[in-house]
C-alpha cells in the first residue's frame, strides 16, 4: 500500500482478449497484452469445459507471475 491511505500503486497492467486483431498491436501494448483463443463452450461436456478453463487459468497465472518477476 502507498502512503497508508489504502491506495495501491499500479505498476503492471494486463489486457486480456480473444480478439485476434489485437495480437498485432503495437510493441508497447504487446508487452501487456495476453491473447487467448475463444473456445465455444456451449455444447461442451461440463467436465471437459472445466478442464479447459482450468488449464487456461493455469497458463495465464504462469505468464502473469513471470511478467511480475521480470518487471519487479
N, C-alpha and C positions, 0 to 999 in steps of 0.2 A: 504494500500500500504506500501511497505517496502522501507525505505531509500529515498523516494521522487523521485525515478528513474522510476516510472511507473511499477514496478515489484510487483507481488502479491506473497505472501508466500503461498505455497500449503501445507496444513497440513492434509487435509482429501481427500482421493481419493476413488471413487466408480467404480466398474466394473459391467457392466450390460450385461447379457447374457440370451439366451433362450436355450442354450445347457445344457441338463440335466446332463451330465457328470460333469460339473463344480460345481454342488450342493454338491458334495462330496470332494471338495477341502480341503486343509489344514485349520486348525483353524485360522491361521493368515490371510489367504485370505478370509475366510468365513465372517469375520467382515466387509469387504468392498465389498463383492460380493452380487449383487442383481440378483436373477433369476426370470424371467418371462416366463410363458409358451408361446410357439409360437401359434399364432392364425391364422388360414387360412382365410385371408380377401378377397381372390379373388372373390368368388361368393356370397359375403355377401351384403345385402342391405346397402346403404350408411348411412342411419340414424342409423342403428344398429352398423355399423362399427365405426362411430364417437362416439357413446355412449360407446362402449367397450374401445376405445382408451382413451377417456376422463376419464373413471373410472381407467384405468391402470395408467395414468399420475397422477391422484389424489393420488392413493396409493403410487406411487413412491415418490412423493413430501412429503407425510406424513412420510415415512421411512427416507428420507434424512434429513428432519428437525429434527426428533427425534435423529438421529445419531449426527447431528451437535450440538444439545443441550447437549447431554451427553458427547461428546468429547471436547467441547469447554471449 
